[in-house]
Amino acid sequence: MTMIHTVLEYLRNRQSPKIRFFHIIVLLLAISQIFASNFIRFTNTGEISGNTLEFYGSWTHIITGITFLPIAFIFTFLVIREHGFKYFFPYLSGDFKQLKSDTSKLKKFELPDPEAGGLAAIVKGLGLGALFLALLSGLTWFLFWKYNVRWSHGIKELHGFFVGFIEAYIIGHGGMGLLHIYLSTKK
């Protein structure tokens, strides 16, 4: 079995078809945005500058980013409708029971299973938050840049800062997911 087939089978067993579809789309869009960001160049006067690659890279990043926003909203709506808000954010209501259980397992070098209100669910909730910080700051920066708002560069820097959380999330969440998949194939 190939690694991609194993990952898809793992997701198929744990996610509804709609959530699995949007999960994969969100992942691909996030990776494409990070990749395309290496080929963008903007002037301070509201113009896209540079060579052909930078021109198309800039517009690809902009169009994909704007398209990403409603897809992220749909994905978030679906996962919260399926699991509930408390599944991802139990600490907001003072519920730390599953998190404490997961932490004690980690202290024993055991990998906890993903559970409602647990470490994995909380990390997923933080990932959703990071996704929206990156998308909304990107949209804000684009609008400020397009309308030549004086401090658009600061918003661009903030957007880059929030994208750093997404990059870390992709590595961490993806790495832990692959570890869970690997361990599940060894049982």
N, C-alpha and C positions, 0 to 999 in steps of 0.2 A: 504494500500500500504506500502511495506517495505521501509526503508530508502534507501537501495541500489537501489531498483526499481525507487524511486523518483529521486535520483541523476542521474541514467542512462537516465531517461526520460528527465530531464533538459538538460543534455548534448546532447541528441538526437535532441532536439529542437534548439540547438544553435551551434552545430558543425557538419561538414561534417563527413560521416562515417570514412574516412581515418584519419582525425585529431582526432576524438574521439577514434579510435583504438590506435593510437600512444600516445595520451594523457594518456590513461589508462596504456599502456605498460610502458611509462616513469615513471609514478607514482609508479607502482609496482616494477620496476627496482630500482628506487631511494630508496624506503623503504627497499627492499631486501638488497641493498648495505649497508645501514645504519645498518640494523640488522646483516649482516654477518661481518661487521667491528668489532663487539664485540668478534669475534672468530678467530682473526688472530694473528699470531706471526711470526716475521721475525728476523733473526740474522743479524749482521753487515757484515757477510761474504757472503751474497747472498744465504742463505739457509732459508727454512721454518722450524721452529722448533715447539716444543710443542707436545701435545698429538694428538690423531686421530681427535678429534673435531677441534682443531686449524689447523691441516694440511688441512683438507677438507674445513674448514671455510676460510682459506687463499686462497686456489685455487678457491673456489667459488667466493670470492670477486674479484680476479684477472680476471677470465674468464668472469664473469658477467660485470665487469667494461669495459673490452675490447669490449665486445659485445654491451654494452650500447652506445659507441661512435658513431657508424654508425646509430643507431636508433635515437639518439639525433639529428644528422645531418639531417636525413630524416624528423623528426618531425619539426625541425626549418625551413627547406626548405618549407615544406607544409604550415605552419602557415604564413610565410612571403609571400609566393606566394599568399595565399588566402587574406590576409589583407594588405599587403604592409609593407615596412620597417617603414614608418612614423607612422603607426598605433601604433607601440610599442615604437618608439623613436622620438616623435614629437619635443621634446626639442632640438634635434640635429640640427633642422632647425629653431629654435627660435619660434616654435608654442606652446604657453602655454594656448590658449583659453579654450580648454576643461578641462584642468587641473585646471584652475582658477574656472571654473564653478563647477567642482566636489568638490573643496576645499570649496567653499562658501556653497554648499549643506551640506557638513560634519559639517561646523560651525553651521548650523541650526539643527544638529542632524538628517539629512536626509541621507539615503544611496543612493549615485548616481548609476544610471544604468551604466553597462559597455558600454563604447562608444569609438570610435576611438580617440586616443590621450588623453584619460582620465586617471584617476588614476589607474583603474583596468588594462587597456592596458599597461600603463607604468610599473606597477608592474610585469605583465607577461613578458615584455621585459627584465626587470632586472632579473627575474627568469631564462630566457633563458641564459642570461649572466652568472649568478651564476652557472648554470648547466655546462656550458662549462669550467668555471674556475675550478670547482671540477673535471670534467672528464679529462681535459688536464693536470692538476697538478697531478692527480692520475696516468695517463699514464707516465708522466715525472718521477714521483717518482719510479714507477715500473721499468722503463728502467734504471734509475740511480742505483737503488738497485740491479737489476740483473747484471749490469756490474760493480758493486762495486765502483761506483763513491764516492769519499770521503764525499761529502756534501749531500748525499742522505737523511740523517735524517732531514736536514733542509727543503728539498722539501716535505718530509712526513709531517712535521709540517705545512707547508703552505697548503698542501692538506687538512689536518684536519681543518684548519682555513676556507678554502673555503667550505668545507662540512657543516660547521656551518651555512653558508648562505642558503644552501639547506634545512637544517633542519628547520630553521626559515621560509623559504619560504613555505615549505609544511604545516607548522602550520598556517601561516598567510593567504596564498592563499587558502588553504583548508578550513580554518575557515570562511573566507569571502565568499567563494563559497557556503558553507553550509548555511550561513546566507542568502545569496541571494535566495537559493533554498527554505529555510523555509519561507521567506517573500513572494516569488512568489506563494507558496501554500496557503497563507492567503488572497490573493487578490480575 
